[in-house]
Amino acid sequence: MQNSDGNWGASLFDMSYLASPIASIQFTAHSNVDNAGDEVLKLPPTNHWSLLLFPDNTTESAVHLDMTPNEPGEPGMLIIEHLHGSELDSIHAVSCSIKATVASILQVLVNKKRDNYIFAPVGEGCRFWLSTIADDFVRSDLISSTDSESAKQALGRYWPYPPGSESEERHMEEGTF
């Protein structure tokens, strides 16, 4: 499998995990413990989101896919790494059943060129990236349309700190592929 532009951060990923079967994926909102937005750009708070791939029904370890911004106008970097339970940071998550391997999930991203993503000019875009991928996974028969819609609804909200606080609707900035 080849990525389209070499913008993957895979130095912390053991390639032997590519053949691992995945039982579930999780669209994961990370904590914004200060509930901070961007004062310069006058943007309200938001969460950074990433995707976790779980090999079984436990959350002891996962393959973590994280699209991170680069310089404005430059493609972001898709970081792929293996995380253990204590390293997983989540304030809200939407889990989806899936029958796939790590490689087949990554192949969808490569085939659709989702690994070549430019964040919105304000530096946001992880939520739009994941929303697009949720639709790609439905079209590839990897997750159900119900799961995709649940993920997209959650992606459209801000999940404030501390956990359990009421979520708020949040405009989703769109990057480009």
N, C-alpha and C positions, 0 to 999 in steps of 0.2 A: 504494500500500500504506500503510495506517495502522496504527500500533501502538495497543494498546488503552488505554494510560494516559499516554503521553508520558514514560515513564521510560527513554528511550534516550539514551545518550551517543554521539552521532554527529557531533560537531563536527570530528573528525579523519578523517572518512570522505568520500571523493569519491563522490557518488551515481552517477557514470557507471559505477562498478563493478557496479551492480546487475544489469546485463545480462550480466556476464561468466560464461562457462561455467566450472564447477568440475569438475576431474578427480578430486580426492580431498579427504577431510577428515581431520583428525587430532585425536583426543581427547588433549590435552596436559597432562601433569603438570609444573608449574613447580617449580624447585629451591627447597628449603627449606635454604639453605646452613648454617644454624645447627642444623638438626634440632631446632628448638624447637617445643614445644607451648604450651599456655596454662597457665601456672603457677597463675593465679588460679582458673580453672575446673577445674584438674587434668585437662586434656585432653592426650593424647599428641600427638606431632607428626603433621602431615598436609601434603599438598601442596595448593596452589591449582591448580585445573584450568580450562582454557578450551578453546575449539574453534577450530581453524584451517581455513580453506577455501583450497585451493590451485588456481589456475587451470590448471596443467599438472603434469607429473610432476617438477618441480623444487621446491626449497624456498627459492628466492630471494626470493619475496614471497608474502604471504598476506593474506586478510581474516581478522581476529581478532575472535571473539565471546567476550566475557568478562562473565559475570554476577557483579556485585560487590555485597556487602551494603550496606545503608543502616542507619539507626537500627533497633534491635530493633522488630519488629512492622510495619515499613514495607517496601514492595516494594523489591527491589534495583534496581540500574541495569544495563541491558544495554548494554555498551560495544561499539561496532562501529568498527573502525579498520583501516587498511591498514598492514601491517608489512613491513619488508624483512628478509632473511635474518639480518643481524647483530643484529636486535632480537628474534629469536625465542628465548625461554628455555624449554628443555625438558630435563627429566631422564628422562622416559619418555613415549612416545607410542604410540598405536594408530592406524594409518592404515586408512582404508576407501575403497574405490573408490566413486565416485558420478558420476552423470550428472545435473547440475542446473545452475541458475544461482544466483548469490548471491540474487537476488530470490525464487526458488522456495524456497530454504532458509529465508529469512526469513519467507516467507508461511506455512510450516508452523508456525513459532514464534508468529506472530500468530494464526493460525486456532485453535491449541490454547491460546492465552493463556499461552504459556510466557514471554512478556516481562513478565508480572506475577507475580513470584515473591518470596515472603517466606522468608528464610533461617530455619533453626532458631534457637531462642532463644539458643543458645550461639555464634551467629555463623557456623556452618558451613552448607553446603548446596550448594556448587557441584558437588560430585560427584553428589548426588542429582538436581540440575537436569540435568546432562549424561546421567545414566542414563535419566531420563525421556525426554529428547530422542532418545537412541539408539533407544528403543522407538517414538517418534513417527516417526522416519525409516524404520524398518522398515515400519510400517503405511502410510506414504506411498510405499512402494516406492522409496526413495532409497538405502538400504543393505541389505545382506543380514542375515538374522538371525544368521548366524555372526559377521559383523563386529560387530554390536550386542553379542552375548554376550562377545566378546573385549574390547570397550571396557568393558563393565560389570564384568568380572572385574578388569581393571586399575584401574578406579575404586575398587574395594573394597580397595585396598592402599595402603600408604605406601611411597614410593620415596625412601629416604634419600640424603643427600649424603655422599660424592661419587658421581658416576655409576658404575654397576656394582656398588654395594652391594646386598646381598640385600633384596628388598622384604618387607614385613610386612603381614599382614592388619590392616585398620583398619575399625572400625565406621563406618557411613555415617549421619550425622545427616540427617534428612529435613525439608525446608522444606515450604511449602504454596503451591499455586497459587490 
